[in-house]
Amino acid sequence: MPEGTRSLAFRIRFRAADRTLTAEDVNRALNGLTRVLQREAGATVRG
């Protein structure tokens, strides 16, 4: 890892009260979350 960076891990649970989520639903939500974290905190996803 580059100097001055941190490695963090998160566990995220995607749920819908009214239906089973599809892989597309989860991927869309995860991509949105990733974009916000990149924009707001300069975060990057490993691997």
PDBQT receptor file of N, H, CA, C and O in Angstrom, charges set to zero:
ATOM      1  N   MET A   1       0.839  -1.181   0.000  1.00  0.00    +0.000 N 
ATOM      2  CA  MET A   1       0.000   0.000   0.000  1.00  0.00    +0.000 C 
ATOM      3  C   MET A   1       0.879   1.238   0.000  1.00  0.00    +0.000 C 
ATOM      4  O   MET A   1       1.939   1.256   0.625  1.00  0.00    +0.000 OA
ATOM      5  N   PRO A   2       0.447   2.250  -0.687  1.00  0.00    +0.000 N 
ATOM      6  CA  PRO A   2       1.221   3.495  -0.712  1.00  0.00    +0.000 C 
ATOM      7  C   PRO A   2       1.322   4.144   0.672  1.00  0.00    +0.000 C 
ATOM      8  O   PRO A   2       0.432   4.007   1.512  1.00  0.00    +0.000 OA
ATOM      9  N   GLU A   3       2.399   4.832   0.874  1.00  0.00    +0.000 N 
ATOM     10  H   GLU A   3       3.122   4.944   0.193  1.00  0.00    +0.000 HD
ATOM     11  CA  GLU A   3       2.616   5.571   2.117  1.00  0.00    +0.000 C 
ATOM     12  C   GLU A   3       1.456   6.540   2.358  1.00  0.00    +0.000 C 
ATOM     13  O   GLU A   3       0.980   7.190   1.428  1.00  0.00    +0.000 OA
ATOM     14  N   GLY A   4       1.012   6.629   3.597  1.00  0.00    +0.000 N 
ATOM     15  H   GLY A   4       1.400   6.101   4.353  1.00  0.00    +0.000 HD
ATOM     16  CA  GLY A   4      -0.030   7.571   3.966  1.00  0.00    +0.000 C 
ATOM     17  C   GLY A   4      -1.454   7.107   3.668  1.00  0.00    +0.000 C 
ATOM     18  O   GLY A   4      -2.398   7.890   3.775  1.00  0.00    +0.000 OA
ATOM     19  N   THR A   5      -1.610   5.845   3.296  1.00  0.00    +0.000 N 
ATOM     20  H   THR A   5      -0.844   5.209   3.209  1.00  0.00    +0.000 HD
ATOM     21  CA  THR A   5      -2.956   5.323   3.034  1.00  0.00    +0.000 C 
ATOM     22  C   THR A   5      -3.325   4.296   4.092  1.00  0.00    +0.000 C 
ATOM     23  O   THR A   5      -2.463   3.806   4.822  1.00  0.00    +0.000 OA
ATOM     24  N   ARG A   6      -4.604   3.975   4.168  1.00  0.00    +0.000 N 
ATOM     25  H   ARG A   6      -5.304   4.374   3.575  1.00  0.00    +0.000 HD
ATOM     26  CA  ARG A   6      -5.125   2.994   5.117  1.00  0.00    +0.000 C 
ATOM     27  C   ARG A   6      -5.919   1.946   4.368  1.00  0.00    +0.000 C 
ATOM     28  O   ARG A   6      -6.477   2.201   3.301  1.00  0.00    +0.000 OA
ATOM     29  N   SER A   7      -5.957   0.783   4.942  1.00  0.00    +0.000 N 
ATOM     30  H   SER A   7      -5.505   0.576   5.809  1.00  0.00    +0.000 HD
ATOM     31  CA  SER A   7      -6.783  -0.283   4.396  1.00  0.00    +0.000 C 
ATOM     32  C   SER A   7      -7.943  -0.519   5.358  1.00  0.00    +0.000 C 
ATOM     33  O   SER A   7      -7.731  -0.821   6.532  1.00  0.00    +0.000 OA
ATOM     34  N   LEU A   8      -9.151  -0.384   4.863  1.00  0.00    +0.000 N 
ATOM     35  H   LEU A   8      -9.323  -0.139   3.909  1.00  0.00    +0.000 HD
ATOM     36  CA  LEU A   8     -10.349  -0.602   5.669  1.00  0.00    +0.000 C 
ATOM     37  C   LEU A   8     -11.202  -1.677   5.011  1.00  0.00    +0.000 C 
ATOM     38  O   LEU A   8     -11.198  -1.823   3.789  1.00  0.00    +0.000 OA
ATOM     39  N   ALA A   9     -11.923  -2.415   5.815  1.00  0.00    +0.000 N 
ATOM     40  H   ALA A   9     -11.927  -2.296   6.808  1.00  0.00    +0.000 HD
ATOM     41  CA  ALA A   9     -12.844  -3.430   5.297  1.00  0.00    +0.000 C 
ATOM     42  C   ALA A   9     -14.233  -3.152   5.851  1.00  0.00    +0.000 C 
ATOM     43  O   ALA A   9     -14.387  -2.733   6.998  1.00  0.00    +0.000 OA
ATOM     44  N   PHE A  10     -15.229  -3.388   5.027  1.00  0.00    +0.000 N 
ATOM     45  H   PHE A  10     -15.104  -3.728   4.095  1.00  0.00    +0.000 HD
ATOM     46  CA  PHE A  10     -16.614  -3.190   5.419  1.00  0.00    +0.000 C 
ATOM     47  C   PHE A  10     -17.430  -4.405   5.024  1.00  0.00    +0.000 C 
ATOM     48  O   PHE A  10     -17.152  -5.052   4.014  1.00  0.00    +0.000 OA
ATOM     49  N   ARG A  11     -18.417  -4.703   5.810  1.00  0.00    +0.000 N 
ATOM     50  H   ARG A  11     -18.642  -4.177   6.630  1.00  0.00    +0.000 HD
ATOM     51  CA  ARG A  11     -19.399  -5.714   5.448  1.00  0.00    +0.000 C 
ATOM     52  C   ARG A  11     -20.709  -4.984   5.212  1.00  0.00    +0.000 C 
ATOM     53  O   ARG A  11     -21.198  -4.267   6.085  1.00  0.00    +0.000 OA
ATOM     54  N   ILE A  12     -21.262  -5.167   4.049  1.00  0.00    +0.000 N 
ATOM     55  H   ILE A  12     -20.865  -5.749   3.339  1.00  0.00    +0.000 HD
ATOM     56  CA  ILE A  12     -22.484  -4.469   3.668  1.00  0.00    +0.000 C 
ATOM     57  C   ILE A  12     -23.543  -5.507   3.344  1.00  0.00    +0.000 C 
ATOM     58  O   ILE A  12     -23.288  -6.449   2.594  1.00  0.00    +0.000 OA
ATOM     59  N   ARG A  13     -24.708  -5.339   3.896  1.00  0.00    +0.000 N 
ATOM     60  H   ARG A  13     -24.916  -4.574   4.506  1.00  0.00    +0.000 HD
ATOM     61  CA  ARG A  13     -25.820  -6.248   3.629  1.00  0.00    +0.000 C 
ATOM     62  C   ARG A  13     -26.879  -5.493   2.835  1.00  0.00    +0.000 C 
ATOM     63  O   ARG A  13     -27.385  -4.463   3.278  1.00  0.00    +0.000 OA
ATOM     64  N   PHE A  14     -27.202  -6.009   1.672  1.00  0.00    +0.000 N 
ATOM     65  H   PHE A  14     -26.790  -6.846   1.312  1.00  0.00    +0.000 HD
ATOM     66  CA  PHE A  14     -28.224  -5.420   0.817  1.00  0.00    +0.000 C 
ATOM     67  C   PHE A  14     -29.503  -6.223   1.011  1.00  0.00    +0.000 C 
ATOM     68  O   PHE A  14     -29.514  -7.446   0.863  1.00  0.00    +0.000 OA
ATOM     69  N   ARG A  15     -30.577  -5.520   1.342  1.00  0.00    +0.000 N 
ATOM     70  H   ARG A  15     -30.568  -4.527   1.462  1.00  0.00    +0.000 HD
ATOM     71  CA  ARG A  15     -31.851  -6.186   1.593  1.00  0.00    +0.000 C 
ATOM     72  C   ARG A  15     -32.998  -5.342   1.066  1.00  0.00    +0.000 C 
ATOM     73  O   ARG A  15     -32.921  -4.114   1.007  1.00  0.00    +0.000 OA
ATOM     74  N   ALA A  16     -34.053  -6.029   0.688  1.00  0.00    +0.000 N 
ATOM     75  H   ALA A  16     -34.115  -7.026   0.736  1.00  0.00    +0.000 HD
ATOM     76  CA  ALA A  16     -35.303  -5.369   0.325  1.00  0.00    +0.000 C 
ATOM     77  C   ALA A  16     -36.403  -6.077   1.096  1.00  0.00    +0.000 C 
ATOM     78  O   ALA A  16     -36.443  -7.306   1.144  1.00  0.00    +0.000 OA
ATOM     79  N   ALA A  17     -37.277  -5.319   1.687  1.00  0.00    +0.000 N 
ATOM     80  H   ALA A  17     -37.245  -4.320   1.648  1.00  0.00    +0.000 HD
ATOM     81  CA  ALA A  17     -38.340  -5.900   2.509  1.00  0.00    +0.000 C 
ATOM     82  C   ALA A  17     -39.382  -6.629   1.674  1.00  0.00    +0.000 C 
ATOM     83  O   ALA A  17     -40.056  -7.531   2.171  1.00  0.00    +0.000 OA
ATOM     84  N   ASP A  18     -39.519  -6.245   0.405  1.00  0.00    +0.000 N 
ATOM     85  H   ASP A  18     -38.972  -5.512   0.001  1.00  0.00    +0.000 HD
ATOM     86  CA  ASP A  18     -40.621  -6.763  -0.394  1.00  0.00    +0.000 C 
ATOM     87  C   ASP A  18     -40.241  -7.764  -1.481  1.00  0.00    +0.000 C 
ATOM     88  O   ASP A  18     -41.115  -8.294  -2.166  1.00  0.00    +0.000 OA
ATOM     89  N   ARG A  19     -38.939  -8.028  -1.644  1.00  0.00    +0.000 N 
ATOM     90  H   ARG A  19     -38.228  -7.597  -1.087  1.00  0.00    +0.000 HD
ATOM     91  CA  ARG A  19     -38.550  -8.940  -2.730  1.00  0.00    +0.000 C 
ATOM     92  C   ARG A  19     -37.119  -9.411  -2.558  1.00  0.00    +0.000 C 
ATOM     93  O   ARG A  19     -36.374  -8.900  -1.721  1.00  0.00    +0.000 OA
ATOM     94  N   THR A  20     -36.756 -10.379  -3.353  1.00  0.00    +0.000 N 
ATOM     95  H   THR A  20     -37.361 -10.794  -4.033  1.00  0.00    +0.000 HD
ATOM     96  CA  THR A  20     -35.379 -10.848  -3.410  1.00  0.00    +0.000 C 
ATOM     97  C   THR A  20     -34.629  -9.964  -4.394  1.00  0.00    +0.000 C 
ATOM     98  O   THR A  20     -35.095  -9.730  -5.509  1.00  0.00    +0.000 OA
ATOM     99  N   LEU A  21     -33.482  -9.480  -3.984  1.00  0.00    +0.000 N 
ATOM    100  H   LEU A  21     -33.104  -9.670  -3.078  1.00  0.00    +0.000 HD
ATOM    101  CA  LEU A  21     -32.690  -8.620  -4.860  1.00  0.00    +0.000 C 
ATOM    102  C   LEU A  21     -31.978  -9.462  -5.913  1.00  0.00    +0.000 C 
ATOM    103  O   LEU A  21     -31.556 -10.589  -5.654  1.00  0.00    +0.000 OA
ATOM    104  N   THR A  22     -31.858  -8.894  -7.087  1.00  0.00    +0.000 N 
ATOM    105  H   THR A  22     -32.200  -7.979  -7.297  1.00  0.00    +0.000 HD
ATOM    106  CA  THR A  22     -31.105  -9.548  -8.148  1.00  0.00    +0.000 C 
ATOM    107  C   THR A  22     -29.646  -9.093  -8.074  1.00  0.00    +0.000 C 
ATOM    108  O   THR A  22     -29.322  -8.127  -7.384  1.00  0.00    +0.000 OA
ATOM    109  N   ALA A  23     -28.789  -9.787  -8.782  1.00  0.00    +0.000 N 
ATOM    110  H   ALA A  23     -29.053 -10.572  -9.343  1.00  0.00    +0.000 HD
ATOM    111  CA  ALA A  23     -27.388  -9.376  -8.855  1.00  0.00    +0.000 C 
ATOM    112  C   ALA A  23     -27.289  -7.976  -9.450  1.00  0.00    +0.000 C 
ATOM    113  O   ALA A  23     -26.434  -7.191  -9.040  1.00  0.00    +0.000 OA
ATOM    114  N   GLU A  24     -28.142  -7.657 -10.401  1.00  0.00    +0.000 N 
ATOM    115  H   GLU A  24     -28.836  -8.295 -10.734  1.00  0.00    +0.000 HD
ATOM    116  CA  GLU A  24     -28.152  -6.326 -11.002  1.00  0.00    +0.000 C 
ATOM    117  C   GLU A  24     -28.505  -5.250  -9.979  1.00  0.00    +0.000 C 
ATOM    118  O   GLU A  24     -27.899  -4.179  -9.975  1.00  0.00    +0.000 OA
ATOM    119  N   ASP A  25     -29.482  -5.525  -9.112  1.00  0.00    +0.000 N 
ATOM    120  H   ASP A  25     -29.974  -6.396  -9.115  1.00  0.00    +0.000 HD
ATOM    121  CA  ASP A  25     -29.856  -4.585  -8.053  1.00  0.00    +0.000 C 
ATOM    122  C   ASP A  25     -28.668  -4.298  -7.135  1.00  0.00    +0.000 C 
ATOM    123  O   ASP A  25     -28.374  -3.146  -6.815  1.00  0.00    +0.000 OA
ATOM    124  N   VAL A  26     -27.998  -5.362  -6.723  1.00  0.00    +0.000 N 
ATOM    125  H   VAL A  26     -28.236  -6.298  -6.983  1.00  0.00    +0.000 HD
ATOM    126  CA  VAL A  26     -26.872  -5.224  -5.794  1.00  0.00    +0.000 C 
ATOM    127  C   VAL A  26     -25.710  -4.508  -6.470  1.00  0.00    +0.000 C 
ATOM    128  O   VAL A  26     -25.098  -3.618  -5.879  1.00  0.00    +0.000 OA
ATOM    129  N   ASN A  27     -25.408  -4.888  -7.691  1.00  0.00    +0.000 N 
ATOM    130  H   ASN A  27     -25.905  -5.611  -8.172  1.00  0.00    +0.000 HD
ATOM    131  CA  ASN A  27     -24.305  -4.234  -8.411  1.00  0.00    +0.000 C 
ATOM    132  C   ASN A  27     -24.562  -2.756  -8.610  1.00  0.00    +0.000 C 
ATOM    133  O   ASN A  27     -23.641  -1.950  -8.477  1.00  0.00    +0.000 OA
ATOM    134  N   ARG A  28     -25.788  -2.380  -8.924  1.00  0.00    +0.000 N 
ATOM    135  H   ARG A  28     -26.537  -3.035  -9.031  1.00  0.00    +0.000 HD
ATOM    136  CA  ARG A  28     -26.141  -0.967  -9.105  1.00  0.00    +0.000 C 
ATOM    137  C   ARG A  28     -25.928  -0.200  -7.795  1.00  0.00    +0.000 C 
ATOM    138  O   ARG A  28     -25.351   0.887  -7.796  1.00  0.00    +0.000 OA
ATOM    139  N   ALA A  29     -26.392  -0.766  -6.692  1.00  0.00    +0.000 N 
ATOM    140  H   ALA A  29     -26.860  -1.649  -6.691  1.00  0.00    +0.000 HD
ATOM    141  CA  ALA A  29     -26.237  -0.108  -5.389  1.00  0.00    +0.000 C 
ATOM    142  C   ALA A  29     -24.766  -0.009  -4.994  1.00  0.00    +0.000 C 
ATOM    143  O   ALA A  29     -24.320   1.027  -4.502  1.00  0.00    +0.000 OA
ATOM    144  N   LEU A  30     -24.019  -1.082  -5.210  1.00  0.00    +0.000 N 
ATOM    145  H   LEU A  30     -24.381  -1.924  -5.609  1.00  0.00    +0.000 HD
ATOM    146  CA  LEU A  30     -22.602  -1.092  -4.850  1.00  0.00    +0.000 C 
ATOM    147  C   LEU A  30     -21.813  -0.102  -5.699  1.00  0.00    +0.000 C 
ATOM    148  O   LEU A  30     -20.928   0.584  -5.188  1.00  0.00    +0.000 OA
ATOM    149  N   ASN A  31     -22.121  -0.023  -6.974  1.00  0.00    +0.000 N 
ATOM    150  H   ASN A  31     -22.840  -0.580  -7.389  1.00  0.00    +0.000 HD
ATOM    151  CA  ASN A  31     -21.437   0.947  -7.840  1.00  0.00    +0.000 C 
ATOM    152  C   ASN A  31     -21.742   2.378  -7.408  1.00  0.00    +0.000 C 
ATOM    153  O   ASN A  31     -20.857   3.234  -7.426  1.00  0.00    +0.000 OA
ATOM    154  N   GLY A  32     -22.979   2.638  -7.023  1.00  0.00    +0.000 N 
ATOM    155  H   GLY A  32     -23.697   1.943  -7.008  1.00  0.00    +0.000 HD
ATOM    156  CA  GLY A  32     -23.332   3.969  -6.532  1.00  0.00    +0.000 C 
ATOM    157  C   GLY A  32     -22.587   4.307  -5.253  1.00  0.00    +0.000 C 
ATOM    158  O   GLY A  32     -22.076   5.416  -5.102  1.00  0.00    +0.000 OA
ATOM    159  N   LEU A  33     -22.525   3.359  -4.339  1.00  0.00    +0.000 N 
ATOM    160  H   LEU A  33     -22.940   2.458  -4.462  1.00  0.00    +0.000 HD
ATOM    161  CA  LEU A  33     -21.798   3.559  -3.085  1.00  0.00    +0.000 C 
ATOM    162  C   LEU A  33     -20.323   3.815  -3.356  1.00  0.00    +0.000 C 
ATOM    163  O   LEU A  33     -19.722   4.699  -2.745  1.00  0.00    +0.000 OA
ATOM    164  N   THR A  34     -19.743   3.056  -4.259  1.00  0.00    +0.000 N 
ATOM    165  H   THR A  34     -20.231   2.339  -4.756  1.00  0.00    +0.000 HD
ATOM    166  CA  THR A  34     -18.338   3.225  -4.608  1.00  0.00    +0.000 C 
ATOM    167  C   THR A  34     -18.075   4.610  -5.181  1.00  0.00    +0.000 C 
ATOM    168  O   THR A  34     -17.087   5.251  -4.823  1.00  0.00    +0.000 OA
ATOM    169  N   ARG A  35     -18.953   5.082  -6.073  1.00  0.00    +0.000 N 
ATOM    170  H   ARG A  35     -19.756   4.561  -6.365  1.00  0.00    +0.000 HD
ATOM    171  CA  ARG A  35     -18.784   6.431  -6.655  1.00  0.00    +0.000 C 
ATOM    172  C   ARG A  35     -18.833   7.515  -5.585  1.00  0.00    +0.000 C 
ATOM    173  O   ARG A  35     -18.040   8.456  -5.618  1.00  0.00    +0.000 OA
ATOM    174  N   VAL A  36     -19.756   7.389  -4.639  1.00  0.00    +0.000 N 
ATOM    175  H   VAL A  36     -20.400   6.625  -4.613  1.00  0.00    +0.000 HD
ATOM    176  CA  VAL A  36     -19.863   8.385  -3.569  1.00  0.00    +0.000 C 
ATOM    177  C   VAL A  36     -18.608   8.367  -2.702  1.00  0.00    +0.000 C 
ATOM    178  O   VAL A  36     -18.081   9.426  -2.362  1.00  0.00    +0.000 OA
ATOM    179  N   LEU A  37     -18.129   7.198  -2.344  1.00  0.00    +0.000 N 
ATOM    180  H   LEU A  37     -18.557   6.337  -2.621  1.00  0.00    +0.000 HD
ATOM    181  CA  LEU A  37     -16.920   7.105  -1.515  1.00  0.00    +0.000 C 
ATOM    182  C   LEU A  37     -15.696   7.653  -2.244  1.00  0.00    +0.000 C 
ATOM    183  O   LEU A  37     -14.841   8.291  -1.629  1.00  0.00    +0.000 OA
ATOM    184  N   GLN A  38     -15.608   7.410  -3.541  1.00  0.00    +0.000 N 
ATOM    185  H   GLN A  38     -16.302   6.892  -4.041  1.00  0.00    +0.000 HD
ATOM    186  CA  GLN A  38     -14.495   7.964  -4.312  1.00  0.00    +0.000 C 
ATOM    187  C   GLN A  38     -14.559   9.483  -4.354  1.00  0.00    +0.000 C 
ATOM    188  O   GLN A  38     -13.550  10.161  -4.163  1.00  0.00    +0.000 OA
ATOM    189  N   ARG A  39     -15.749  10.014  -4.605  1.00  0.00    +0.000 N 
ATOM    190  H   ARG A  39     -16.570   9.464  -4.760  1.00  0.00    +0.000 HD
ATOM    191  CA  ARG A  39     -15.924  11.469  -4.706  1.00  0.00    +0.000 C 
ATOM    192  C   ARG A  39     -15.734  12.162  -3.366  1.00  0.00    +0.000 C 
ATOM    193  O   ARG A  39     -15.043  13.177  -3.284  1.00  0.00    +0.000 OA
ATOM    194  N   GLU A  40     -16.339  11.625  -2.321  1.00  0.00    +0.000 N 
ATOM    195  H   GLU A  40     -16.901  10.801  -2.388  1.00  0.00    +0.000 HD
ATOM    196  CA  GLU A  40     -16.361  12.309  -1.019  1.00  0.00    +0.000 C 
ATOM    197  C   GLU A  40     -15.115  12.057  -0.180  1.00  0.00    +0.000 C 
ATOM    198  O   GLU A  40     -14.704  12.923   0.593  1.00  0.00    +0.000 OA
ATOM    199  N   ALA A  41     -14.506  10.874  -0.325  1.00  0.00    +0.000 N 
ATOM    200  H   ALA A  41     -14.840  10.171  -0.953  1.00  0.00    +0.000 HD
ATOM    201  CA  ALA A  41     -13.402  10.535   0.568  1.00  0.00    +0.000 C 
ATOM    202  C   ALA A  41     -12.120  10.144  -0.172  1.00  0.00    +0.000 C 
ATOM    203  O   ALA A  41     -11.099   9.868   0.458  1.00  0.00    +0.000 OA
ATOM    204  N   GLY A  42     -12.172  10.123  -1.496  1.00  0.00    +0.000 N 
ATOM    205  H   GLY A  42     -13.002  10.348  -2.008  1.00  0.00    +0.000 HD
ATOM    206  CA  GLY A  42     -10.986   9.725  -2.250  1.00  0.00    +0.000 C 
ATOM    207  C   GLY A  42     -10.681   8.243  -2.116  1.00  0.00    +0.000 C 
ATOM    208  O   GLY A  42      -9.546   7.822  -2.337  1.00  0.00    +0.000 OA
ATOM    209  N   ALA A  43     -11.679   7.449  -1.756  1.00  0.00    +0.000 N 
ATOM    210  H   ALA A  43     -12.601   7.792  -1.577  1.00  0.00    +0.000 HD
ATOM    211  CA  ALA A  43     -11.479   6.014  -1.538  1.00  0.00    +0.000 C 
ATOM    212  C   ALA A  43     -11.313   5.273  -2.865  1.00  0.00    +0.000 C 
ATOM    213  O   ALA A  43     -11.825   5.705  -3.898  1.00  0.00    +0.000 OA
ATOM    214  N   THR A  44     -10.607   4.178  -2.822  1.00  0.00    +0.000 N 
ATOM    215  H   THR A  44     -10.192   3.828  -1.982  1.00  0.00    +0.000 HD
ATOM    216  CA  THR A  44     -10.492   3.282  -3.961  1.00  0.00    +0.000 C 
ATOM    217  C   THR A  44     -10.783   1.865  -3.491  1.00  0.00    +0.000 C 
ATOM    218  O   THR A  44     -10.616   1.541  -2.315  1.00  0.00    +0.000 OA
ATOM    219  N   VAL A  45     -11.216   1.034  -4.414  1.00  0.00    +0.000 N 
ATOM    220  H   VAL A  45     -11.352   1.297  -5.370  1.00  0.00    +0.000 HD
ATOM    221  CA  VAL A  45     -11.511  -0.363  -4.103  1.00  0.00    +0.000 C 
ATOM    222  C   VAL A  45     -10.288  -1.199  -4.454  1.00  0.00    +0.000 C 
ATOM    223  O   VAL A  45      -9.739  -1.079  -5.549  1.00  0.00    +0.000 OA
ATOM    224  N   ARG A  46      -9.871  -2.036  -3.532  1.00  0.00    +0.000 N 
ATOM    225  H   ARG A  46     -10.318  -2.134  -2.643  1.00  0.00    +0.000 HD
ATOM    226  CA  ARG A  46      -8.739  -2.916  -3.781  1.00  0.00    +0.000 C 
ATOM    227  C   ARG A  46      -9.169  -4.087  -4.659  1.00  0.00    +0.000 C 
ATOM    228  O   ARG A  46     -10.331  -4.492  -4.671  1.00  0.00    +0.000 OA
ATOM    229  N   GLY A  47      -8.199  -4.612  -5.389  1.00  0.00    +0.000 N 
ATOM    230  H   GLY A  47      -7.254  -4.283  -5.379  1.00  0.00    +0.000 HD
ATOM    231  CA  GLY A  47      -8.370  -5.861  -6.116  1.00  0.00    +0.000 C 
ATOM    232  C   GLY A  47      -9.267  -5.779  -7.231  1.00  0.00    +0.000 C 
ATOM    233  O   GLY A  47      -9.489  -6.775  -7.919  1.00  0.00    +0.000 OA
TER     234      GLY A  47
